[in-house]
Amino acid sequence: MTKTDIIENYGRYILSTYARTPVIFVKGKGMTLVDITGKKYLDFFPGWGVSNVGHCHPKVVGAVRDQISKLIHIPNNFYHPNQVKLAQEIIRCSFPGKVFFCNSGAEGCEAAIKFARAYGRGRRHEIITMKNSFHGRTLGALAATGQAKYQEGFQPLPQGFTTIPFNDIGALKAVIDEKTVAIMLELIQGEGGINIAGKDYMKEIRAICDQKDILLILDEVQTGMGRTGEMFAFKHYGVAPDLMILAKALGGGLPIGALVVKDKIAGTFKPGMHASTFGGSPLICKAALGAFKAIFADQMLANAKIMGPYILERLNQLKEKFDCMVEVRGLGLMIGIQLNMEGKAVFEECLQNGLIINCTQGNVLRIMPALNVTKKQADRALHILEKSIAKVTQHSGNEVHS
Ligand SMILES: *Cc1c(COP(=O)(O)O)cnc(C)c1O
């Protein structure tokens, strides 16, 4: 099929739930993607946070290759070593607890919501979530998501969610009542525009949860697997969750989700209360084990801790140059650039120049390169970004000084 055929047939055969960019990628390796015309791109937003270890990392490819001819799937009424090895690895890197495997972030959130309701035993069911949060598109996760634009047209949504402003401890205290069973949030809102939870805020939330027996659910679907320079973002806060949701980068590019529950309350779920046919299959778990190996073998956490601040510093220098850049913020390699204008044109100009970034909330550029990004690659990306912002702002008449 030619490029035109492919795009036309998408129109004919694929439900149009996405605004797609007319680029067809056919190959990927590390930080690089290659499109159908042979053009190469530097990928600074690999898979919306899926490919933290880069495209087709050898540790993931090797793991999949090794497993795929042995056994791809067995149902969850039997045992397999890969599933328990992966659970052990997640627990070793997070907190003492137990894991439920599913296939996506939304499913992980659904599992967390059901768990919280089971924990409330019919007496408490209310879950507090945050404005500008993102938890997925299934109805429960959508009800938890604090953005009306995603909910419009899909009412009635499941009840039992109260959404409050993020980073506002007063707003939280004001809505907690005898029905509250959980507080669910992202430590850094990704889709919401790289909004970072305050350290004191999180400490206060933890204290409230302990005092009132409320579950703290952290959605680490986007912040997890080394994205912020720690394996999980909660490590920056000195605050551990009761429940943690993982997905995106966990499978090294393959689909997997997980709910991690701390030991003390893990018995809330009993046989028959929740399930997933594909959850934690031998193949996917092997791929995820490969992703962990990749992170350790290439010392990606240490690299993210060096390269994140480096990119932030360089972006702050750029900010001095461009009026359109209002704020640069981030943690590790999860970085946002707040603009005072729409970011779409910058995204498009970057793409034209062979750099993939993202634009969220209309005016926040999001940069999340693979965790083994080199200084050379970062410099190249920053150069393209600078050139692209200059071109776009000249066109829009937005002054560029010096
Ligand atoms: C992407 C995302 C989800 C949803 O994950 P899916 O795999 O698309 O269902 C949930 N929470 C956060 C924080 C995310 O970034």
The ligand as an SDF file (V2000), in Angstrom:
LIG
                    3D

 15 15  0  0  0  0  0  0  0  0999 V2000
   -2.4630    7.2470   29.5870 C   0  0  0  0  0  0  0  0  0  0  0  0
   -2.9410    7.3410   30.9880 C   0  0  0  0  0  0  0  0  0  0  0  0
   -4.0000    6.5460   31.4520 C   0  0  0  0  0  0  0  0  0  0  0  0
   -4.7960    5.6380   30.5410 C   0  0  0  0  0  0  0  0  0  0  0  0
   -4.0300    4.6000   30.0430 O   0  0  0  0  0  0  0  0  0  0  0  0
   -4.5860    3.7180   28.8000 P   0  0  0  0  0  0  0  0  0  0  0  0
   -3.5720    2.6270   28.6980 O   0  0  0  0  0  0  0  0  0  0  0  0
   -4.6380    4.6090   27.6180 O   0  0  0  0  0  0  0  0  0  0  0  0
   -5.9240    3.2290   29.1950 O   0  0  0  0  0  0  0  0  0  0  0  0
   -4.3430    6.6190   32.7870 C   0  0  0  0  0  0  0  0  0  0  0  0
   -3.6850    7.4360   33.6250 N   0  0  0  0  0  0  0  0  0  0  0  0
   -2.6600    8.2230   33.2140 C   0  0  0  0  0  0  0  0  0  0  0  0
   -1.9660    9.0950   34.1950 C   0  0  0  0  0  0  0  0  0  0  0  0
   -2.2650    8.2030   31.8750 C   0  0  0  0  0  0  0  0  0  0  0  0
   -1.2740    9.0080   31.4780 O   0  0  0  0  0  0  0  0  0  0  0  0
  1  2  1  0
  2  3  1  0
  2 14  2  0
  3  4  1  0
  3 10  2  0
  4  5  1  0
  5  6  1  0
  6  7  2  0
  6  8  1  0
  6  9  1  0
 10 11  1  0
 11 12  2  0
 12 13  1  0
 12 14  1  0
 14 15  1  0
M  END
$$$$
